[in-house]
Amino acid sequence: MKRRVRAWLGRGLWALLSLGFGLRRLLGGRRSPPAEVRRVLIVRFDLMGDVVNALSAAAAARERWPHAHLAFMAPPAWQPIVRRCPAVDEVIPFDGGTVTHWPAVLDPRAWARVARVLRAVRASRFDVAVSVYGPIAGAVVALSGARWRAGYGAEAPAWSFDEALPGFRRNGGPHEVELATRLIQHADPAWHTVVVDTESDLVADLPRPLVVLHPGAAHGEAKRWPDAHWATLAGALKPDVGTLAVVGLTDARRTANQIADVAAIHDFTGRTSLDELTGVLDQADVVVSTDSGPGHLARALGRRVVMVHGPTDISVHGPGAPGSRALRVELPCGPCYDFDRPAECRFGDVLCMQWLAPERVRDAVLEMIR
């Protein structure tokens, strides 16, 4: 019921915004890009991996406008990551997506917060505002008061942007990082976009090579690799690895306990802040992860990543960067993730993950550390 109400309200809001933006275009006429760009706003909401991938837009903006002040709007939870991107001068913590969730969508206080954020954004007088993805980010950009507004036209209400680029996210590519880069300029995407200045005390003195395992997945159970596979992988890596560490939220502790039955590990599940997690990943020689935020964060830190995939398309959601690997089992039903809801298997067996053998992952890791 809640999903239907949210969808109905979303369609209504989309239609109202499209009408309003269309009237604004009709009355205001077409505009031209600013000759001088001093202030740039980039907006990306949603999950950790989404925001990490969008940092390539910040890197492209810094390259295109080297002297501009660059602000990045993202959910407050991911602020510790965004502020480690050298291209970003200012982080604006705001989660626009929360107002589309029940019951906030009917909460006047939530909409009052939106109004306050928009007033502050408009007062900043941005020259360029860019929506990396989504109708809420598109609406924020459309209402930002920026002199030039850009985004993918199919992913926001009509008339949201002065420059509505063709294209949208779909299985088959392009990669999320490439899509974010194209919003700013046609150039090779930046994969290494997050920098840590100091070594993590948690792993600095541990024997090398350090292999970090991240078994969690926040956006769909079908993205999880079986616990038994993680344990088999750890046992196979034990003779060739100095240290095995497991990271993740508390829900990954069950997997960590199963891994600990076959190999000695440093278990950080549920025990690190986001800053501490970033520090651990930054020190890894290889990170093995599902298609998840920490996996993409490791790639953005310049680490070598082996990513195990099931329902999501490697060409869109893989690690992407040179030197990393994405592994999957090709089945007629996949990739099946449709971008609109968490990744779940419609057959209930998730064979794409069940049949991804730990030996394949072990071989990829050993190839990287030897």
ROLO-596625 format. One line per 5 residues: number of its first residue (from 1); their letters; for each residue x, y, z of C-alpha. Coordinates in nm, 3 decimals, always signed. Layout:
BEGIN
NUM) a) X,Y,Z; ... $
//
This chain:
BEGIN
1) mkrrv) +0.000,+0.000,+0.000; +0.277,+0.242,+0.097; +0.463,+0.171,-0.228; +0.149,+0.244,-0.433; +0.079,+0.568,-0.244 $
6) rawlg) +0.441,+0.676,-0.285; +0.431,+0.596,-0.657; +0.106,+0.790,-0.700; +0.241,+1.090,-0.512; +0.566,+1.071,-0.708 $
11) rglwa) +0.385,+1.076,-1.041; +0.174,+1.368,-0.926; +0.476,+1.565,-0.810; +0.660,+1.485,-1.136; +0.365,+1.618,-1.337 $
16) llslg) +0.334,+1.935,-1.129; +0.705,+2.010,-1.152; +0.705,+1.947,-1.527; +0.416,+2.189,-1.568; +0.583,+2.453,-1.353 $
21) fglrr) +0.920,+2.423,-1.524; +0.752,+2.433,-1.864; +0.573,+2.757,-1.778; +0.901,+2.902,-1.653; +1.068,+2.815,-1.983 $
26) llggr) +0.777,+2.960,-2.180; +0.779,+3.288,-1.989; +1.154,+3.322,-1.945; +1.275,+3.203,-2.282; +1.595,+3.016,-2.357 $
31) rsppa) +1.916,+3.102,-2.177; +2.282,+3.082,-2.270; +2.565,+2.919,-2.072; +2.756,+3.167,-1.852; +3.076,+3.298,-2.006 $
36) evrrv) +3.254,+3.284,-1.669; +3.193,+3.007,-1.417; +3.284,+3.087,-1.058; +3.049,+2.864,-0.857; +2.939,+2.508,-0.943 $
41) livrf) +2.687,+2.282,-0.768; +2.671,+1.905,-0.822; +2.380,+1.707,-0.674; +2.363,+1.331,-0.612; +2.143,+1.154,-0.356 $
46) dlmgd) +2.084,+0.783,-0.279; +2.331,+0.518,-0.160; +2.703,+0.528,-0.081; +2.812,+0.371,-0.408; +2.594,+0.612,-0.606 $
51) vvnal) +2.757,+0.913,-0.443; +3.107,+0.768,-0.479; +3.054,+0.710,-0.852; +2.922,+1.065,-0.891; +3.249,+1.211,-0.762 $
56) saaaa) +3.386,+1.166,-1.114; +3.160,+1.460,-1.209; +3.336,+1.669,-0.945; +3.676,+1.570,-1.083; +3.564,+1.662,-1.435 $
61) arerw) +3.426,+1.995,-1.312; +3.755,+2.076,-1.140; +3.939,+2.003,-1.465; +3.701,+2.213,-1.673; +3.674,+2.505,-1.427 $
66) phahl) +3.997,+2.489,-1.223; +3.936,+2.812,-1.033; +3.566,+2.770,-0.957; +3.422,+2.704,-0.611; +3.276,+2.352,-0.630 $
71) afmap) +2.995,+2.244,-0.396; +2.862,+1.888,-0.378; +2.519,+1.811,-0.231; +2.479,+1.459,-0.092; +2.311,+1.281,+0.202 $
76) pawqp) +2.472,+1.369,+0.538; +2.572,+1.005,+0.594; +2.822,+1.023,+0.305; +2.975,+1.358,+0.402; +3.298,+1.194,+0.535 $
81) ivrrc) +3.357,+1.048,+0.188; +3.273,+1.353,-0.019; +3.497,+1.580,+0.186; +3.790,+1.351,+0.098; +3.747,+1.425,-0.271 $
86) pavde) +4.018,+1.682,-0.360; +3.798,+1.837,-0.629; +3.525,+1.939,-0.379; +3.547,+2.268,-0.189; +3.216,+2.249,-0.002 $
91) vipfd) +2.983,+1.968,+0.101; +2.613,+2.052,+0.133; +2.458,+1.777,+0.350; +2.101,+1.712,+0.243; +1.907,+1.398,+0.156 $
96) ggtvt) +1.638,+1.505,-0.087; +1.522,+1.149,-0.131; +1.386,+1.131,+0.224; +1.086,+1.351,+0.141; +0.963,+1.093,-0.110 $
101) hwpav) +0.951,+0.818,+0.154; +0.661,+0.738,+0.380; +0.562,+0.911,+0.607; +0.791,+1.209,+0.537; +0.616,+1.273,+0.207 $
106) ldpra) +0.315,+1.399,+0.406; +0.516,+1.572,+0.681; +0.509,+1.956,+0.654; +0.830,+1.975,+0.860; +1.016,+1.769,+0.600 $
111) warva) +0.903,+2.002,+0.323; +0.998,+2.300,+0.537; +1.353,+2.159,+0.555; +1.352,+2.130,+0.176; +1.246,+2.493,+0.149 $
116) rvlra) +1.527,+2.605,+0.382; +1.787,+2.415,+0.182; +1.660,+2.557,-0.146; +1.669,+2.911,-0.007; +2.030,+2.860,+0.099 $
121) vrasr) +2.122,+2.716,-0.240; +1.959,+3.004,-0.425; +2.139,+3.251,-0.200; +2.470,+3.094,-0.307; +2.411,+3.217,-0.663 $
126) fdvav) +2.562,+2.922,-0.849; +2.664,+2.973,-1.210; +2.625,+2.604,-1.300; +2.418,+2.332,-1.129; +2.429,+1.968,-1.235 $
131) svygp) +2.199,+1.679,-1.142; +2.390,+1.352,-1.168; +2.082,+1.131,-1.137; +1.719,+1.121,-1.034; +1.404,+1.332,-1.030 $
136) iagav) +1.463,+1.478,-0.683; +1.817,+1.587,-0.768; +1.680,+1.722,-1.096; +1.416,+1.923,-0.912; +1.678,+2.065,-0.672 $
141) valsg) +1.890,+2.173,-0.968; +1.587,+2.316,-1.150; +1.498,+2.522,-0.841; +1.857,+2.614,-0.753; +1.852,+2.954,-0.922 $
146) arwra) +2.171,+2.864,-1.109; +2.241,+3.050,-1.432; +2.283,+2.718,-1.618; +2.127,+2.386,-1.519; +2.222,+2.048,-1.667 $
151) gygae) +2.133,+1.681,-1.630; +1.999,+1.380,-1.815; +1.659,+1.481,-1.949; +1.500,+1.137,-1.915; +1.582,+1.119,-1.544 $
156) apaws) +1.405,+1.434,-1.423; +1.078,+1.623,-1.476; +1.043,+1.785,-1.817; +1.202,+2.129,-1.860; +1.418,+2.084,-1.548 $
161) fdeal) +1.738,+2.174,-1.732; +1.872,+2.432,-1.972; +2.091,+2.153,-2.110; +1.901,+1.822,-2.105; +2.149,+1.559,-2.218 $
166) pgfrr) +2.032,+1.243,-2.397; +2.085,+0.910,-2.227; +1.987,+0.730,-1.908; +2.095,+0.442,-1.687; +2.026,+0.104,-1.838 $
171) nggph) +2.174,-0.243,-1.849; +2.441,-0.256,-2.115; +2.611,+0.064,-2.005; +2.764,+0.315,-1.998; +2.914,+0.287,-1.651 $
176) evela) +2.781,+0.516,-1.377; +3.118,+0.690,-1.355; +3.122,+0.759,-1.729; +2.766,+0.894,-1.720; +2.858,+1.132,-1.439 $
181) trliq) +3.165,+1.254,-1.626; +2.973,+1.319,-1.949; +2.752,+1.570,-1.771; +3.052,+1.799,-1.740; +3.270,+1.721,-2.040 $
186) hadpa) +3.359,+1.448,-2.286; +3.672,+1.310,-2.125; +3.807,+0.992,-1.972; +3.641,+0.936,-1.634; +3.833,+0.982,-1.311 $
191) whtvv) +3.831,+0.656,-1.112; +4.055,+0.762,-0.823; +3.853,+1.039,-0.660; +3.894,+0.989,-0.283; +4.216,+1.053,-0.091 $
196) vdtes) +4.319,+0.956,+0.265; +4.608,+1.154,+0.410; +4.707,+0.933,+0.704; +4.747,+0.559,+0.760; +4.479,+0.376,+0.954 $
201) dlvad) +4.596,+0.271,+1.300; +4.365,-0.030,+1.275; +4.569,-0.204,+1.004; +4.895,-0.009,+0.965; +5.111,-0.268,+1.143 $
206) lprpl) +4.942,-0.585,+1.017; +5.134,-0.835,+0.799; +5.105,-0.788,+0.423; +4.951,-0.851,+0.182; +4.628,-0.727,+0.337 $
211) vvlhp) +4.310,-0.858,+0.172; +3.985,-0.698,+0.289; +3.655,-0.882,+0.243; +3.322,-0.698,+0.231; +3.035,-0.951,+0.219 $
216) gaahg) +2.746,-0.708,+0.276; +2.500,-0.554,+0.031; +2.256,-0.281,+0.128; +2.026,-0.271,-0.174; +1.891,-0.619,-0.226 $
221) eakrw) +1.952,-0.967,-0.087; +2.021,-1.103,-0.436; +2.351,-0.913,-0.441; +2.487,-1.120,-0.153; +2.734,-1.401,-0.219 $
226) pdahw) +2.663,-1.708,-0.001; +2.830,-1.717,+0.340; +2.981,-2.057,+0.265; +3.151,-1.913,-0.045; +3.312,-1.638,+0.162 $
231) atlag) +3.441,-1.895,+0.409; +3.577,-2.115,+0.128; +3.748,-1.814,-0.028; +3.912,-1.716,+0.301; +4.039,-2.069,+0.355 $
236) alkpd) +4.183,-2.080,+0.004; +4.357,-1.744,+0.046; +4.500,-1.816,+0.391; +4.837,-1.962,+0.275; +4.914,-1.666,+0.045 $
241) vgtla) +4.789,-1.369,+0.248; +4.949,-1.188,+0.539; +4.620,-1.059,+0.683; +4.254,-1.119,+0.611; +4.013,-0.854,+0.736 $
246) vvglt) +3.634,-0.845,+0.716; +3.444,-0.516,+0.710; +3.079,-0.426,+0.698; +2.777,-0.345,+0.910; +2.656,-0.562,+1.197 $
251) darrt) +2.451,-0.772,+0.954; +2.780,-0.905,+0.813; +2.891,-1.042,+1.149; +2.726,-1.378,+1.083; +2.934,-1.411,+0.767 $
256) anqia) +3.246,-1.301,+0.954; +3.187,-1.568,+1.220; +3.159,-1.834,+0.952; +3.481,-1.712,+0.790; +3.655,-1.717,+1.128 $
261) dvaai) +3.582,-2.090,+1.156; +3.825,-2.161,+0.870; +4.075,-1.872,+0.878; +4.216,-1.621,+1.121; +4.066,-1.279,+1.048 $
266) hdftg) +4.051,-0.927,+1.182; +3.678,-0.875,+1.221; +3.577,-0.509,+1.184; +3.209,-0.574,+1.108; +2.991,-0.323,+1.291 $
271) rtsld) +3.297,-0.180,+1.466; +3.412,+0.104,+1.242; +3.291,+0.452,+1.164; +3.277,+0.552,+0.798; +3.608,+0.736,+0.840 $
276) eltgv) +3.767,+0.425,+0.993; +3.625,+0.202,+0.720; +3.772,+0.436,+0.460; +4.109,+0.413,+0.630; +4.104,+0.033,+0.636 $
281) ldqad) +4.007,+0.009,+0.269; +4.278,+0.258,+0.177; +4.546,+0.029,+0.321; +4.425,-0.287,+0.146; +4.629,-0.458,-0.122 $
286) vvvst) +4.308,-0.611,-0.261; +3.943,-0.565,-0.166; +3.690,-0.839,-0.243; +3.335,-0.708,-0.235; +2.984,-0.745,-0.357 $
291) dsgpg) +2.839,-0.467,-0.575; +2.813,-0.232,-0.279; +2.920,+0.105,-0.145; +3.244,-0.010,+0.022; +3.348,-0.190,-0.297 $
296) hlara) +3.305,+0.126,-0.503; +3.472,+0.331,-0.229; +3.776,+0.103,-0.243; +3.797,+0.161,-0.619; +3.770,+0.538,-0.566 $
301) lgrrv) +4.060,+0.512,-0.319; +4.273,+0.359,-0.593; +4.266,+0.008,-0.449; +4.250,-0.307,-0.661; +3.902,-0.455,-0.633 $
306) vmvhg) +3.753,-0.794,-0.714; +3.376,-0.751,-0.725; +3.130,-1.041,-0.730; +2.818,-0.974,-0.935; +2.483,-1.143,-0.970 $
311) ptdis) +2.175,-0.937,-1.062; +2.354,-0.612,-1.148; +2.525,-0.539,-1.478; +2.903,-0.518,-1.468; +2.908,-0.262,-1.750 $
316) vhgpg) +2.706,-0.021,-1.531; +2.782,-0.119,-1.171; +3.119,-0.294,-1.185; +3.436,-0.146,-1.034; +3.524,-0.016,-1.381 $
321) apgsr) +3.876,+0.104,-1.307; +4.178,-0.045,-1.480; +4.337,-0.310,-1.261; +4.011,-0.421,-1.101; +3.802,-0.727,-1.185 $
326) alrve) +3.430,-0.800,-1.192; +3.316,-1.162,-1.188; +2.976,-1.308,-1.271; +2.804,-1.618,-1.403; +2.621,-1.560,-1.730 $
331) lpcgp) +2.261,-1.680,-1.713; +1.970,-1.613,-1.953; +1.778,-1.428,-1.679; +2.054,-1.182,-1.596; +2.143,-0.915,-1.535 $
336) cydfd) +1.795,-0.861,-1.393; +1.830,-0.552,-1.171; +1.588,-0.287,-1.304; +1.706,+0.025,-1.112; +1.360,+0.087,-0.958 $
341) rpaec) +1.375,-0.137,-0.651; +1.618,-0.346,-0.445; +1.780,-0.637,-0.626; +1.584,-0.954,-0.555; +1.568,-1.282,-0.745 $
346) rfgdv) +1.225,-1.343,-0.899; +1.296,-1.718,-0.894; +1.407,-1.718,-0.531; +1.726,-1.920,-0.583; +1.986,-1.658,-0.687 $
351) lcmqw) +2.175,-1.912,-0.895; +2.391,-1.635,-1.045; +2.554,-1.597,-0.702; +2.531,-1.960,-0.595; +2.719,-2.074,-0.906 $
356) laper) +2.994,-1.811,-0.885; +3.273,-2.039,-0.761; +3.507,-1.921,-0.483; +3.799,-2.061,-0.686; +3.741,-1.799,-0.956 $
361) vrdav) +3.754,-1.521,-0.697; +4.066,-1.672,-0.533; +4.245,-1.683,-0.865; +4.163,-1.319,-0.936; +4.292,-1.211,-0.594 $
366) lemir) +4.614,-1.410,-0.620; +4.680,-1.268,-0.964; +4.669,-0.920,-0.811; +4.891,-0.982,-0.509; +5.162,-1.189,-0.679 $
//
